[in-house]
Amino acid sequence: MKKIALMGATGQTGGEFLKLALDKGYQIKALVRNPEKLKLRHQNLEAVQGDVLNEKDVRTAVQGCDVVVSLFGHVKGSPEWLQTNGTKNIVAAMKQENISKIISLSGGGLPYPEKDQPKFADKLIRLIMKIAVPKILNDAVEHHKVLANSGLNWVIVRGPRLTNDTKQGAYRVGWVGVNASTKIARADLADFILKQVEDEQFHHQMPFVSY
């Protein structure tokens, strides 16, 4: 069973992923700025206090792990290039520790022209994002470039509007505008992310997960 280094464990999606991974028997090392926010206690969970923007903290968090799951994201007051710079630190630490696989979370606003076929509504959402939250969108694009140029085995999981609805246990995996809808529960998204720990189907791709 692989040992997972988890970034963003105290976020809403991170919390769902953490519960599911522990239930499935995985060992987790979670990098958290404030361990008190980590409500879960488990014999297979190790909390590492630190910041994804601190290279030394990130290396400590990934040491001894087999795969990295990166679910951290912007909150109010986050630095402009949070995801990009955090991902740079993660990639550097992974190379130092000979870890080859990373699964990262982003949104449907991150374009993937190789597979996406955005409809009018999708294009409108991206336009609104460019106007309303350009910082988040630009950061997502740059973080993708970091992974694409890393030489690592990476997957970027993209989702639409995330909800805290009850897990349905069924969802679609497609691309923006292709076999896709406009929402998914975080619990179901976490299920797909966890499956990528073992699965190689979406190596170097950006699947879009929705109902």
Backbone as JSON Lines, residues from 0, in Angstrom:
{"i":0,"aa":"M","n":[0.85,-1.19,0.0],"ca":[0.0,0.0,0.0],"c":[0.89,1.25,0.0]}
{"i":1,"aa":"K","n":[0.65,2.13,-0.95],"ca":[1.49,3.32,-1.08],"c":[1.27,4.3,0.09]}
{"i":2,"aa":"K","n":[2.35,5.02,0.43],"ca":[2.26,6.07,1.44],"c":[2.11,7.4,0.73]}
{"i":3,"aa":"I","n":[1.13,8.19,1.13],"ca":[0.75,9.41,0.43],"c":[1.2,10.65,1.21]}
{"i":4,"aa":"A","n":[1.9,11.55,0.52],"ca":[2.14,12.89,1.06],"c":[1.0,13.78,0.6]}
{"i":5,"aa":"L","n":[0.27,14.36,1.54],"ca":[-0.94,15.12,1.22],"c":[-0.75,16.59,1.55]}
{"i":6,"aa":"M","n":[-0.98,17.43,0.53],"ca":[-0.97,18.88,0.71],"c":[-2.41,19.38,0.64]}
{"i":7,"aa":"G","n":[-2.84,20.18,1.6],"ca":[-4.21,20.69,1.59],"c":[-5.19,19.84,2.35]}
{"i":8,"aa":"A","n":[-4.71,19.13,3.36],"ca":[-5.56,18.2,4.11],"c":[-6.66,18.89,4.9]}
{"i":9,"aa":"T","n":[-6.47,20.19,5.25],"ca":[-7.48,20.86,6.06],"c":[-8.53,21.58,5.21]}
{"i":10,"aa":"G","n":[-8.39,21.54,3.89],"ca":[-9.43,22.08,3.01],"c":[-10.61,21.15,2.93]}
{"i":11,"aa":"Q","n":[-11.69,21.59,2.31],"ca":[-12.9,20.77,2.27],"c":[-12.7,19.5,1.43]}
{"i":12,"aa":"T","n":[-12.1,19.64,0.26],"ca":[-11.84,18.46,-0.56],"c":[-10.75,17.61,0.07]}
{"i":13,"aa":"G","n":[-9.73,18.27,0.62],"ca":[-8.66,17.55,1.3],"c":[-9.17,16.71,2.45]}
{"i":14,"aa":"G","n":[-10.13,17.25,3.19],"ca":[-10.71,16.51,4.31],"c":[-11.44,15.25,3.85]}
{"i":15,"aa":"E","n":[-12.18,15.38,2.75],"ca":[-12.87,14.22,2.19],"c":[-11.87,13.16,1.71]}
{"i":16,"aa":"F","n":[-10.83,13.63,1.04],"ca":[-9.8,12.71,0.55],"c":[-9.12,12.0,1.72]}
{"i":17,"aa":"L","n":[-8.8,12.75,2.76],"ca":[-8.11,12.18,3.91],"c":[-8.92,11.07,4.55]}
{"i":18,"aa":"K","n":[-10.2,11.32,4.78],"ca":[-11.07,10.29,5.39],"c":[-11.11,9.03,4.53]}
{"i":19,"aa":"L","n":[-11.28,9.23,3.24],"ca":[-11.41,8.1,2.33],"c":[-10.11,7.3,2.25]}
{"i":20,"aa":"A","n":[-8.99,8.0,2.14],"ca":[-7.7,7.31,2.03],"c":[-7.39,6.5,3.28]}
{"i":21,"aa":"L","n":[-7.68,7.07,4.45],"ca":[-7.44,6.35,5.7],"c":[-8.37,5.14,5.8]}
{"i":22,"aa":"D","n":[-9.61,5.3,5.38],"ca":[-10.56,4.19,5.39],"c":[-10.09,3.03,4.5]}
{"i":23,"aa":"K","n":[-9.38,3.39,3.43],"ca":[-8.89,2.38,2.48],"c":[-7.56,1.76,2.92]}
{"i":24,"aa":"G","n":[-7.0,2.26,4.04],"ca":[-5.79,1.66,4.58],"c":[-4.48,2.33,4.2]}
{"i":25,"aa":"Y","n":[-4.56,3.49,3.55],"ca":[-3.34,4.2,3.18],"c":[-2.72,4.89,4.4]}
{"i":26,"aa":"Q","n":[-1.4,5.02,4.38],"ca":[-0.69,5.87,5.33],"c":[-0.58,7.26,4.72]}
{"i":27,"aa":"I","n":[-0.76,8.28,5.56],"ca":[-0.76,9.66,5.07],"c":[0.2,10.51,5.9]}
{"i":28,"aa":"K","n":[1.03,11.29,5.2],"ca":[1.78,12.39,5.82],"c":[1.17,13.67,5.31]}
{"i":29,"aa":"A","n":[0.57,14.46,6.19],"ca":[-0.15,15.66,5.79],"c":[0.62,16.9,6.21]}
{"i":30,"aa":"L","n":[0.94,17.76,5.24],"ca":[1.58,19.04,5.52],"c":[0.49,20.06,5.84]}
{"i":31,"aa":"V","n":[0.51,20.57,7.06],"ca":[-0.53,21.52,7.48],"c":[0.12,22.69,8.22]}
{"i":32,"aa":"R","n":[-0.38,23.89,7.93],"ca":[0.15,25.06,8.63],"c":[-0.28,25.06,10.09]}
{"i":33,"aa":"N","n":[-1.5,24.62,10.34],"ca":[-2.03,24.6,11.71],"c":[-2.58,23.2,12.02]}
{"i":34,"aa":"P","n":[-1.8,22.36,12.71],"ca":[-2.25,20.99,12.99],"c":[-3.57,20.92,13.75]}
{"i":35,"aa":"E","n":[-3.92,21.99,14.49],"ca":[-5.18,21.98,15.24],"c":[-6.39,21.94,14.32]}
{"i":36,"aa":"K","n":[-6.21,22.4,13.07],"ca":[-7.31,22.37,12.1],"c":[-7.54,20.97,11.54]}
{"i":37,"aa":"L","n":[-6.61,20.08,11.8],"ca":[-6.74,18.71,11.34],"c":[-7.58,17.95,12.37]}
{"i":38,"aa":"K","n":[-8.86,17.84,12.12],"ca":[-9.79,17.29,13.12],"c":[-9.61,15.78,13.3]}
{"i":39,"aa":"L","n":[-9.15,15.13,12.26],"ca":[-9.05,13.68,12.26],"c":[-7.8,13.21,13.02]}
{"i":40,"aa":"R","n":[-7.95,12.16,13.78],"ca":[-6.81,11.51,14.42],"c":[-6.83,10.03,14.01]}
{"i":41,"aa":"H","n":[-5.69,9.51,13.6],"ca":[-5.66,8.14,13.09],"c":[-4.23,7.62,13.21]}
{"i":42,"aa":"Q","n":[-4.08,6.32,13.46],"ca":[-2.74,5.74,13.62],"c":[-1.93,5.81,12.32]}
{"i":43,"aa":"N","n":[-2.61,5.9,11.19],"ca":[-1.92,5.98,9.9],"c":[-1.76,7.41,9.38]}
{"i":44,"aa":"L","n":[-2.06,8.38,10.23],"ca":[-1.96,9.79,9.84],"c":[-0.86,10.49,10.64]}
{"i":45,"aa":"E","n":[0.08,11.08,9.91],"ca":[1.15,11.87,10.53],"c":[1.04,13.31,10.04]}
{"i":46,"aa":"A","n":[0.9,14.24,10.97],"ca":[0.81,15.65,10.61],"c":[2.2,16.28,10.67]}
{"i":47,"aa":"V","n":[2.55,16.99,9.6],"ca":[3.81,17.73,9.54],"c":[3.47,19.21,9.5]}
{"i":48,"aa":"Q","n":[3.85,19.95,10.53],"ca":[3.54,21.38,10.55],"c":[4.48,22.12,9.61]}
{"i":49,"aa":"G","n":[3.88,22.93,8.74],"ca":[4.7,23.69,7.8],"c":[3.86,24.31,6.71]}
{"i":50,"aa":"D","n":[4.55,24.86,5.74],"ca":[3.91,25.62,4.67],"c":[4.41,25.12,3.33]}
{"i":51,"aa":"V","n":[3.5,24.99,2.38],"ca":[3.88,24.51,1.05],"c":[4.83,25.48,0.35]}
{"i":52,"aa":"L","n":[4.88,26.72,0.82],"ca":[5.78,27.71,0.23],"c":[7.18,27.68,0.86]}
{"i":53,"aa":"N","n":[7.38,26.77,1.81],"ca":[8.68,26.61,2.44],"c":[9.3,25.3,1.94]}
{"i":54,"aa":"E","n":[10.42,25.4,1.22],"ca":[11.03,24.22,0.59],"c":[11.38,23.14,1.6]}
{"i":55,"aa":"K","n":[11.93,23.55,2.73],"ca":[12.34,22.58,3.73],"c":[11.13,21.83,4.3]}
{"i":56,"aa":"D","n":[10.04,22.55,4.57],"ca":[8.82,21.92,5.09],"c":[8.28,20.9,4.1]}
{"i":57,"aa":"V","n":[8.29,21.25,2.83],"ca":[7.75,20.36,1.8],"c":[8.59,19.09,1.72]}
{"i":58,"aa":"R","n":[9.92,19.26,1.77],"ca":[10.77,18.06,1.69],"c":[10.53,17.15,2.88]}
{"i":59,"aa":"T","n":[10.37,17.72,4.06],"ca":[10.08,16.92,5.25],"c":[8.78,16.14,5.06]}
{"i":60,"aa":"A","n":[7.79,16.79,4.46],"ca":[6.47,16.16,4.27],"c":[6.51,15.01,3.28]}
{"i":61,"aa":"V","n":[7.34,15.1,2.26],"ca":[7.32,14.05,1.23],"c":[8.3,12.91,1.53]}
{"i":62,"aa":"Q","n":[9.2,13.11,2.47],"ca":[10.18,12.06,2.79],"c":[9.48,10.77,3.2]}
{"i":63,"aa":"G","n":[9.92,9.67,2.6],"ca":[9.36,8.36,2.94],"c":[8.05,8.03,2.26]}
{"i":64,"aa":"C","n":[7.58,8.93,1.39],"ca":[6.29,8.69,0.71],"c":[6.51,8.16,-0.71]}
{"i":65,"aa":"D","n":[5.44,7.62,-1.28],"ca":[5.5,7.02,-2.62],"c":[4.83,7.88,-3.67]}
{"i":66,"aa":"V","n":[3.93,8.75,-3.24],"ca":[3.15,9.56,-4.18],"c":[2.72,10.84,-3.45]}
{"i":67,"aa":"V","n":[2.56,11.92,-4.22],"ca":[2.1,13.19,-3.64],"c":[0.71,13.51,-4.17]}
{"i":68,"aa":"V","n":[-0.19,13.89,-3.28],"ca":[-1.53,14.38,-3.67],"c":[-1.62,15.83,-3.21]}
{"i":69,"aa":"S","n":[-1.78,16.73,-4.18],"ca":[-1.72,18.17,-3.93],"c":[-3.1,18.79,-4.1]}
{"i":70,"aa":"L","n":[-3.76,19.08,-2.98],"ca":[-5.13,19.59,-3.01],"c":[-5.24,20.98,-2.41]}
{"i":71,"aa":"F","n":[-4.1,21.65,-2.2],"ca":[-4.15,22.99,-1.61],"c":[-4.57,24.0,-2.68]}
{"i":72,"aa":"G","n":[-5.14,25.1,-2.26],"ca":[-5.59,26.12,-3.21],"c":[-5.75,27.46,-2.54]}
{"i":73,"aa":"H","n":[-6.24,28.4,-3.31],"ca":[-6.36,29.77,-2.83],"c":[-7.47,29.93,-1.79]}
{"i":74,"aa":"V","n":[-7.16,30.7,-0.77],"ca":[-8.17,31.19,0.17],"c":[-7.98,32.71,0.23]}
{"i":75,"aa":"K","n":[-8.82,33.37,0.97],"ca":[-8.73,34.82,1.05],"c":[-7.35,35.25,1.56]}
{"i":76,"aa":"G","n":[-6.72,36.13,0.81],"ca":[-5.41,36.63,1.21],"c":[-4.23,35.79,0.76]}
{"i":77,"aa":"S","n":[-4.48,34.73,-0.04],"ca":[-3.38,33.89,-0.52],"c":[-2.45,34.67,-1.44]}
{"i":78,"aa":"P","n":[-1.15,34.32,-1.46],"ca":[-0.24,34.95,-2.42],"c":[-0.68,34.67,-3.85]}
{"i":79,"aa":"E","n":[-0.34,35.58,-4.75],"ca":[-0.82,35.49,-6.13],"c":[-0.43,34.19,-6.81]}
{"i":80,"aa":"W","n":[0.8,33.73,-6.58],"ca":[1.3,32.53,-7.27],"c":[1.43,31.36,-6.3]}
{"i":81,"aa":"L","n":[0.46,31.22,-5.42],"ca":[0.48,30.17,-4.39],"c":[0.65,28.78,-5.0]}
{"i":82,"aa":"Q","n":[-0.22,28.43,-5.93],"ca":[-0.19,27.07,-6.48],"c":[1.07,26.82,-7.31]}
{"i":83,"aa":"T","n":[1.47,27.83,-8.07],"ca":[2.67,27.69,-8.91],"c":[3.91,27.5,-8.05]}
{"i":84,"aa":"N","n":[4.12,28.39,-7.09],"ca":[5.33,28.32,-6.27],"c":[5.31,27.12,-5.33]}
{"i":85,"aa":"G","n":[4.13,26.79,-4.81],"ca":[4.02,25.59,-3.99],"c":[4.34,24.34,-4.79]}
{"i":86,"aa":"T","n":[3.85,24.29,-6.03],"ca":[4.1,23.14,-6.89],"c":[5.58,23.05,-7.26]}
{"i":87,"aa":"K","n":[6.23,24.17,-7.46],"ca":[7.68,24.16,-7.71],"c":[8.42,23.52,-6.54]}
{"i":88,"aa":"N","n":[8.02,23.87,-5.33],"ca":[8.66,23.28,-4.14],"c":[8.4,21.78,-4.06]}
{"i":89,"aa":"I","n":[7.18,21.39,-4.38],"ca":[6.82,19.97,-4.34],"c":[7.64,19.19,-5.37]}
{"i":90,"aa":"V","n":[7.72,19.7,-6.59],"ca":[8.47,19.03,-7.65],"c":[9.94,18.87,-7.25]}
{"i":91,"aa":"A","n":[10.52,19.94,-6.71],"ca":[11.93,19.88,-6.29],"c":[12.13,18.82,-5.2]}
{"i":92,"aa":"A","n":[11.22,18.8,-4.22],"ca":[11.32,17.83,-3.13],"c":[11.13,16.4,-3.64]}
{"i":93,"aa":"M","n":[10.2,16.21,-4.56],"ca":[9.96,14.88,-5.13],"c":[11.21,14.36,-5.83]}
{"i":94,"aa":"K","n":[11.88,15.23,-6.56],"ca":[13.1,14.8,-7.27],"c":[14.2,14.45,-6.27]}
{"i":95,"aa":"Q","n":[14.31,15.23,-5.21],"ca":[15.32,14.94,-4.19],"c":[15.05,13.61,-3.49]}
{"i":96,"aa":"E","n":[13.77,13.26,-3.36],"ca":[13.38,12.05,-2.64],"c":[13.02,10.89,-3.58]}
{"i":97,"aa":"N","n":[13.27,11.08,-4.88],"ca":[13.0,10.03,-5.89],"c":[11.55,9.56,-5.88]}
{"i":98,"aa":"I","n":[10.64,10.51,-5.8],"ca":[9.19,10.22,-5.91],"c":[8.76,10.66,-7.3]}
{"i":99,"aa":"S","n":[8.06,9.81,-8.01],"ca":[7.8,10.09,-9.43],"c":[6.39,10.55,-9.74]}
{"i":100,"aa":"K","n":[5.43,10.33,-8.83],"ca":[4.02,10.59,-9.2],"c":[3.38,11.66,-8.32]}
{"i":101,"aa":"I","n":[2.67,12.58,-8.98],"ca":[1.9,13.62,-8.28],"c":[0.53,13.75,-8.91]}
{"i":102,"aa":"I","n":[-0.49,13.87,-8.06],"ca":[-1.86,14.15,-8.49],"c":[-2.22,15.52,-7.94]}
{"i":103,"aa":"S","n":[-2.61,16.44,-8.81],"ca":[-2.89,17.81,-8.41],"c":[-4.34,18.15,-8.76]}
{"i":104,"aa":"L","n":[-4.94,19.04,-7.97],"ca":[-6.33,19.43,-8.17],"c":[-6.42,20.83,-8.76]}
{"i":105,"aa":"S","n":[-7.31,20.99,-9.75],"ca":[-7.57,22.3,-10.31],"c":[-9.04,22.37,-10.73]}
{"i":106,"aa":"G","n":[-9.41,23.47,-11.38],"ca":[-10.8,23.65,-11.79],"c":[-10.97,23.55,-13.29]}
{"i":107,"aa":"G","n":[-12.21,23.53,-13.71],"ca":[-12.52,23.43,-15.14],"c":[-12.11,24.65,-15.93]}
{"i":108,"aa":"G","n":[-11.8,25.75,-15.23],"ca":[-11.34,26.95,-15.94],"c":[-9.97,26.77,-16.55]}
{"i":109,"aa":"L","n":[-9.19,25.79,-16.04],"ca":[-7.88,25.5,-16.59],"c":[-8.05,24.82,-17.94]}
{"i":110,"aa":"P","n":[-7.64,25.47,-19.04],"ca":[-7.9,24.91,-20.36],"c":[-7.03,23.71,-20.7]}
{"i":111,"aa":"Y","n":[-7.6,22.8,-21.44],"ca":[-6.89,21.61,-21.93],"c":[-7.34,21.4,-23.38]}
{"i":112,"aa":"P","n":[-6.81,22.21,-24.31],"ca":[-7.31,22.22,-25.68],"c":[-7.15,20.89,-26.41]}
{"i":113,"aa":"E","n":[-6.25,20.04,-25.93],"ca":[-6.06,18.74,-26.57],"c":[-7.3,17.86,-26.48]}
{"i":114,"aa":"K","n":[-8.1,18.05,-25.44],"ca":[-9.27,17.18,-25.22],"c":[-10.58,17.95,-25.04]}
{"i":115,"aa":"D","n":[-10.51,19.16,-24.46],"ca":[-11.73,19.92,-24.18],"c":[-12.44,20.33,-25.46]}
{"i":116,"aa":"Q","n":[-13.76,20.39,-25.36],"ca":[-14.6,20.94,-26.43],"c":[-15.63,21.86,-25.77]}
{"i":117,"aa":"P","n":[-15.16,22.99,-25.22],"ca":[-16.04,23.84,-24.41],"c":[-17.25,24.35,-25.19]}
{"i":118,"aa":"K","n":[-18.41,24.22,-24.55],"ca":[-19.64,24.76,-25.12],"c":[-19.75,26.24,-24.73]}
{"i":119,"aa":"F","n":[-20.82,26.87,-25.18],"ca":[-20.98,28.3,-24.91],"c":[-20.92,28.6,-23.42]}
{"i":120,"aa":"A","n":[-21.63,27.78,-22.62],"ca":[-21.66,28.0,-21.17],"c":[-20.27,27.87,-20.56]}
{"i":121,"aa":"D","n":[-19.49,26.88,-21.06],"ca":[-18.12,26.69,-20.56],"c":[-17.25,27.88,-20.9]}
{"i":122,"aa":"K","n":[-17.38,28.39,-22.11],"ca":[-16.6,29.55,-22.53],"c":[-16.98,30.78,-21.71]}
{"i":123,"aa":"L","n":[-18.27,30.88,-21.39],"ca":[-18.74,32.01,-20.59],"c":[-18.15,31.95,-19.18]}
{"i":124,"aa":"I","n":[-18.12,30.74,-18.59],"ca":[-17.56,30.57,-17.25],"c":[-16.09,30.97,-17.24]}
{"i":125,"aa":"R","n":[-15.35,30.55,-18.26],"ca":[-13.92,30.9,-18.34],"c":[-13.73,32.4,-18.5]}
{"i":126,"aa":"L","n":[-14.61,33.02,-19.28],"ca":[-14.52,34.47,-19.46],"c":[-14.77,35.19,-18.14]}
{"i":127,"aa":"I","n":[-15.78,34.73,-17.42],"ca":[-16.1,35.32,-16.11],"c":[-14.92,35.16,-15.16]}
{"i":128,"aa":"M","n":[-14.28,33.97,-15.18],"ca":[-13.13,33.73,-14.32],"c":[-11.97,34.66,-14.66]}
{"i":129,"aa":"K","n":[-11.74,34.86,-15.96],"ca":[-10.65,35.75,-16.39],"c":[-10.86,37.17,-15.87]}
{"i":130,"aa":"I","n":[-12.13,37.56,-15.78],"ca":[-12.45,38.92,-15.31],"c":[-12.5,38.99,-13.78]}
{"i":131,"aa":"A","n":[-13.16,37.98,-13.17],"ca":[-13.44,38.04,-11.73],"c":[-12.28,37.53,-10.87]}
{"i":132,"aa":"V","n":[-11.65,36.42,-11.31],"ca":[-10.58,35.81,-10.49],"c":[-9.37,35.47,-11.36]}
{"i":133,"aa":"P","n":[-8.82,36.46,-12.05],"ca":[-7.68,36.17,-12.94],"c":[-6.49,35.57,-12.2]}
{"i":134,"aa":"K","n":[-6.32,35.95,-10.94],"ca":[-5.2,35.44,-10.14],"c":[-5.25,33.92,-10.05]}
{"i":135,"aa":"I","n":[-6.43,33.39,-9.74],"ca":[-6.57,31.94,-9.56],"c":[-6.38,31.22,-10.89]}
{"i":136,"aa":"L","n":[-6.96,31.75,-11.94],"ca":[-6.85,31.11,-13.25],"c":[-5.42,31.14,-13.77]}
{"i":137,"aa":"N","n":[-4.77,32.29,-13.66],"ca":[-3.38,32.4,-14.12],"c":[-2.46,31.48,-13.33]}
{"i":138,"aa":"D","n":[-2.72,31.38,-12.03],"ca":[-1.91,30.51,-11.18],"c":[-2.09,29.05,-11.58]}
{"i":139,"aa":"A","n":[-3.32,28.67,-11.88],"ca":[-3.6,27.29,-12.31],"c":[-2.85,26.96,-13.6]}
{"i":140,"aa":"V","n":[-2.88,27.89,-14.54],"ca":[-2.19,27.69,-15.82],"c":[-0.69,27.52,-15.61]}
{"i":141,"aa":"E","n":[-0.11,28.37,-14.78],"ca":[1.34,28.31,-14.55],"c":[1.73,27.04,-13.78]}
{"i":142,"aa":"H","n":[0.87,26.62,-12.85],"ca":[1.16,25.39,-12.1],"c":[1.15,24.19,-13.04]}
{"i":143,"aa":"H","n":[0.26,24.22,-14.05],"ca":[0.26,23.16,-15.06],"c":[1.59,23.14,-15.82]}
{"i":144,"aa":"K","n":[2.1,24.31,-16.17],"ca":[3.38,24.39,-16.89],"c":[4.52,23.8,-16.06]}
{"i":145,"aa":"V","n":[4.48,24.08,-14.76],"ca":[5.51,23.52,-13.87],"c":[5.49,22.0,-13.92]}
{"i":146,"aa":"L","n":[4.29,21.42,-13.84],"ca":[4.17,19.96,-13.87],"c":[4.52,19.4,-15.25]}
{"i":147,"aa":"A","n":[4.06,20.07,-16.3],"ca":[4.32,19.59,-17.66],"c":[5.81,19.54,-17.97]}
{"i":148,"aa":"N","n":[6.57,20.44,-17.35],"ca":[8.02,20.5,-17.59],"c":[8.84,19.78,-16.54]}
{"i":149,"aa":"S","n":[8.17,19.06,-15.64],"ca":[8.86,18.48,-14.48],"c":[9.56,17.16,-14.78]}
{"i":150,"aa":"G","n":[9.1,16.46,-15.8],"ca":[9.61,15.12,-16.07],"c":[9.01,14.06,-15.16]}
{"i":151,"aa":"L","n":[8.04,14.47,-14.33],"ca":[7.39,13.54,-13.4],"c":[6.14,12.93,-14.04]}
{"i":152,"aa":"N","n":[5.62,11.91,-13.39],"ca":[4.34,11.31,-13.77],"c":[3.25,12.1,-13.05]}
{"i":153,"aa":"W","n":[2.57,12.99,-13.77],"ca":[1.58,13.87,-13.14],"c":[0.19,13.67,-13.73]}
{"i":154,"aa":"V","n":[-0.81,13.95,-12.91],"ca":[-2.21,14.02,-13.33],"c":[-2.8,15.27,-12.68]}
{"i":155,"aa":"I","n":[-3.48,16.09,-13.47],"ca":[-4.23,17.22,-12.9],"c":[-5.71,16.88,-13.0]}
{"i":156,"aa":"V","n":[-6.35,16.7,-11.87],"ca":[-7.78,16.41,-11.82],"c":[-8.53,17.74,-11.78]}
{"i":157,"aa":"R","n":[-9.45,17.92,-12.73],"ca":[-10.24,19.16,-12.77],"c":[-11.69,18.86,-12.41]}
{"i":158,"aa":"G","n":[-12.31,19.82,-11.73],"ca":[-13.7,19.65,-11.36],"c":[-14.5,20.91,-11.64]}
{"i":159,"aa":"P","n":[-15.83,20.8,-11.71],"ca":[-16.7,21.96,-11.88],"c":[-17.02,22.56,-10.51]}
{"i":160,"aa":"R","n":[-18.23,23.03,-10.33],"ca":[-18.65,23.55,-9.03],"c":[-18.69,22.41,-8.02]}
{"i":161,"aa":"L","n":[-18.0,22.6,-6.89],"ca":[-17.93,21.55,-5.88],"c":[-18.98,21.78,-4.8]}
{"i":162,"aa":"T","n":[-19.61,20.7,-4.38],"ca":[-20.64,20.79,-3.33],"c":[-20.27,19.88,-2.17]}
{"i":163,"aa":"N","n":[-20.97,20.06,-1.06],"ca":[-20.81,19.18,0.11],"c":[-21.96,18.18,0.2]}
{"i":164,"aa":"D","n":[-22.56,17.88,-0.93],"ca":[-23.65,16.9,-0.97],"c":[-23.15,15.51,-0.6]}
{"i":165,"aa":"T","n":[-24.08,14.63,-0.29],"ca":[-23.75,13.24,0.04],"c":[-23.11,12.54,-1.16]}
{"i":166,"aa":"K","n":[-22.15,11.7,-0.88],"ca":[-21.47,10.94,-1.93],"c":[-22.47,10.07,-2.69]}
{"i":167,"aa":"Q","n":[-22.42,10.14,-4.01],"ca":[-23.32,9.33,-4.84],"c":[-22.68,8.01,-5.25]}
{"i":168,"aa":"G","n":[-21.36,7.99,-5.32],"ca":[-20.68,6.75,-5.7],"c":[-20.62,6.52,-7.2]}
{"i":169,"aa":"A","n":[-21.12,7.47,-7.97],"ca":[-21.07,7.37,-9.43],"c":[-20.86,8.76,-10.01]}
{"i":170,"aa":"Y","n":[-20.02,8.85,-11.03],"ca":[-19.73,10.14,-11.67],"c":[-19.14,9.87,-13.05]}
{"i":171,"aa":"R","n":[-19.03,10.92,-13.83],"ca":[-18.46,10.79,-15.17],"c":[-17.05,11.38,-15.2]}
{"i":172,"aa":"V","n":[-16.21,10.77,-15.99],"ca":[-14.86,11.28,-16.21],"c":[-14.73,11.61,-17.7]}
{"i":173,"aa":"G","n":[-14.63,12.89,-17.99],"ca":[-14.55,13.32,-19.38],"c":[-13.61,14.5,-19.51]}
{"i":174,"aa":"W","n":[-14.07,15.49,-20.28],"ca":[-13.3,16.71,-20.52],"c":[-14.29,17.86,-20.53]}
{"i":175,"aa":"V","n":[-13.86,19.06,-20.41],"ca":[-14.79,20.19,-20.41],"c":[-15.56,20.18,-21.73]}
{"i":176,"aa":"G","n":[-16.9,20.12,-21.61],"ca":[-17.75,20.08,-22.79],"c":[-17.95,18.69,-23.37]}
{"i":177,"aa":"V","n":[-17.28,17.69,-22.82],"ca":[-17.37,16.31,-23.33],"c":[-17.7,15.38,-22.17]}
{"i":178,"aa":"N","n":[-18.91,14.81,-22.2],"ca":[-19.33,13.88,-21.15],"c":[-19.16,14.51,-19.77]}
{"i":179,"aa":"A","n":[-19.72,15.71,-19.62],"ca":[-19.49,16.49,-18.4],"c":[-20.74,17.26,-17.99]}
{"i":180,"aa":"S","n":[-20.79,17.6,-16.69],"ca":[-21.87,18.44,-16.18],"c":[-21.26,19.6,-15.38]}
{"i":181,"aa":"T","n":[-22.09,20.24,-14.58],"ca":[-21.65,21.49,-13.94],"c":[-21.36,21.37,-12.45]}
{"i":182,"aa":"K","n":[-21.45,20.16,-11.88],"ca":[-21.16,20.05,-10.45],"c":[-20.75,18.63,-10.08]}
{"i":183,"aa":"I","n":[-20.14,18.53,-8.89],"ca":[-19.83,17.23,-8.3],"c":[-19.64,17.44,-6.8]}
{"i":184,"aa":"A","n":[-19.99,16.43,-6.02],"ca":[-19.75,16.48,-4.57],"c":[-18.27,16.23,-4.3]}
{"i":185,"aa":"R","n":[-17.74,16.92,-3.32],"ca":[-16.33,16.75,-2.97],"c":[-16.0,15.3,-2.61]}
{"i":186,"aa":"A","n":[-16.93,14.61,-2.01],"ca":[-16.7,13.21,-1.62],"c":[-16.48,12.33,-2.84]}
{"i":187,"aa":"D","n":[-17.23,12.58,-3.91],"ca":[-17.04,11.8,-5.14],"c":[-15.77,12.21,-5.87]}
{"i":188,"aa":"L","n":[-15.47,13.5,-5.85],"ca":[-14.23,13.96,-6.47],"c":[-13.04,13.33,-5.75]}
{"i":189,"aa":"A","n":[-13.1,13.26,-4.42],"ca":[-12.04,12.64,-3.64],"c":[-11.87,11.17,-4.0]}
{"i":190,"aa":"D","n":[-12.96,10.5,-4.28],"ca":[-12.91,9.09,-4.68],"c":[-12.1,8.93,-5.97]}
{"i":191,"aa":"F","n":[-12.35,9.78,-6.95],"ca":[-11.6,9.7,-8.19],"c":[-10.13,10.02,-7.98]}
{"i":192,"aa":"I","n":[-9.85,11.05,-7.18],"ca":[-8.46,11.43,-6.92],"c":[-7.71,10.26,-6.28]}
{"i":193,"aa":"L","n":[-8.34,9.59,-5.32],"ca":[-7.68,8.47,-4.66],"c":[-7.4,7.33,-5.64]}
{"i":194,"aa":"K","n":[-8.31,7.1,-6.57],"ca":[-8.09,6.04,-7.56],"c":[-6.86,6.31,-8.42]}
{"i":195,"aa":"Q","n":[-6.52,7.59,-8.59],"ca":[-5.35,7.93,-9.42],"c":[-4.04,7.56,-8.74]}
{"i":196,"aa":"V","n":[-4.06,7.31,-7.44],"ca":[-2.85,6.9,-6.74],"c":[-2.31,5.59,-7.33]}
{"i":197,"aa":"E","n":[-3.21,4.7,-7.71],"ca":[-2.81,3.41,-8.27],"c":[-2.95,3.35,-9.79]}
{"i":198,"aa":"D","n":[-3.84,4.15,-10.34],"ca":[-4.18,4.07,-11.77],"c":[-3.22,4.9,-12.62]}
{"i":199,"aa":"E","n":[-2.87,4.42,-13.79],"ca":[-1.99,5.15,-14.71],"c":[-2.73,5.63,-15.96]}
{"i":200,"aa":"Q","n":[-4.05,5.5,-15.98],"ca":[-4.82,5.8,-17.19],"c":[-4.67,7.25,-17.64]}
{"i":201,"aa":"F","n":[-4.58,8.18,-16.68],"ca":[-4.57,9.61,-17.03],"c":[-3.19,10.25,-16.86]}
{"i":202,"aa":"H","n":[-2.17,9.45,-17.0],"ca":[-0.79,9.93,-16.98],"c":[-0.61,11.11,-17.95]}
{"i":203,"aa":"H","n":[-0.13,12.25,-17.42],"ca":[0.11,13.46,-18.23],"c":[-1.17,14.01,-18.87]}
{"i":204,"aa":"Q","n":[-2.31,13.84,-18.18],"ca":[-3.58,14.36,-18.71],"c":[-4.32,15.14,-17.62]}
{"i":205,"aa":"M","n":[-5.43,15.8,-18.05],"ca":[-6.22,16.62,-17.11],"c":[-7.7,16.26,-17.2]}
{"i":206,"aa":"P","n":[-8.07,15.08,-16.67],"ca":[-9.48,14.67,-16.73],"c":[-10.38,15.62,-15.96]}
{"i":207,"aa":"F","n":[-11.62,15.72,-16.43],"ca":[-12.64,16.57,-15.81],"c":[-13.71,15.65,-15.22]}
{"i":208,"aa":"V","n":[-13.94,15.75,-13.92],"ca":[-14.81,14.82,-13.2],"c":[-16.1,15.55,-12.79]}
{"i":209,"aa":"S","n":[-17.24,14.98,-13.14],"ca":[-18.52,15.62,-12.81],"c":[-19.62,14.57,-12.83]}
{"i":210,"aa":"Y","n":[-20.85,15.0,-12.51],"ca":[-21.99,14.07,-12.55],"c":[-22.56,13.99,-13.96]}
